[in-house]
């Protein structure tokens, strides 16, 4: 019974992770589709002032932080596993 619960919990965690990754890729795809449109509109109607850079960098920073939340902390070693390892480490230090 406990093994089934463990498998189900692992399945839900994996399912949540897949949804997070999918959300990031949707965000990236929309960024890649919308930015050329914004750049075109800017250069077509107001070519003397390149305001599209505000969108590129603003939205780009949002995209970067989304990536950091999904992949980045794990790549640099600060994912959920890091939290669990540190908790165990502190618990062992107290004993």
Residue pairs with C-beta under 8 A, 6 or more apart in sequence:
20 70
21 70
23 66
23 70
24 66
24 67
24 70
24 71
27 63
27 66
28 63
31 59
31 60
31 63
35 52
35 55
35 56
35 59
38 52
38 55
38 56
39 52
39 56
41 52
42 49
42 50
42 51
42 52
43 50
43 52
73 79
73 82
74 81
